Structure formats: C-alpha cells, structure tokens
Amino acid sequence: MTEKELEKHNFLTWCRYATTKDLEKAKGGNSEIWERLYSEYAEEIEVINKTRHLCESISQHDIGIQKYDLSLKILA
C-alpha cells in the first residue's frame, strides 16, 4: 500500500466513524489539510454521508432487517 493509498484509507475510515463534533473540530483546526483531503475524496465522502443518513433514518423509525423473519422454511 502506497503512502497515498494509506492516507486515503485512513481519512475515509476516520470520516466514516467521526461524529459531527469531530468533523467540525477538524474543519476548524486544520482547514488547509481538510480542504485538500475533502476535495480529493469528495465522491467517497458523499457515499459515506448518504449511508450515514440512511442508517440514522432507519434507526429513528425503528425498522431494520432484524425486524423481519429471514428463516428458511422448507415445504414438503
């Protein structure tokens, strides 16, 4: 893994698990670095954000795959 690939992996992993407070803190403290990384990986960050919003929406409405019976039924 190259240094650039490692940087991308680390940044996107951090974005995936960072809270809103963490994101605001990073934007304020390291704005130059944040802007560079954000512009380079904007498409991937957008996917992360959409996924996060979807997960939050599902959890707010108390629906999820665990609510469904996914057992296999064999009919004779």
Secondary structure, 3 states (H helix, E strand, C coil): CCHHHHHHHHHHHHHHHCCHHHHHHHHHHCHHHHHHHHHHCHHHHHHHHHHHHHHHHHHHCCCCHHHCCCCCCCCC
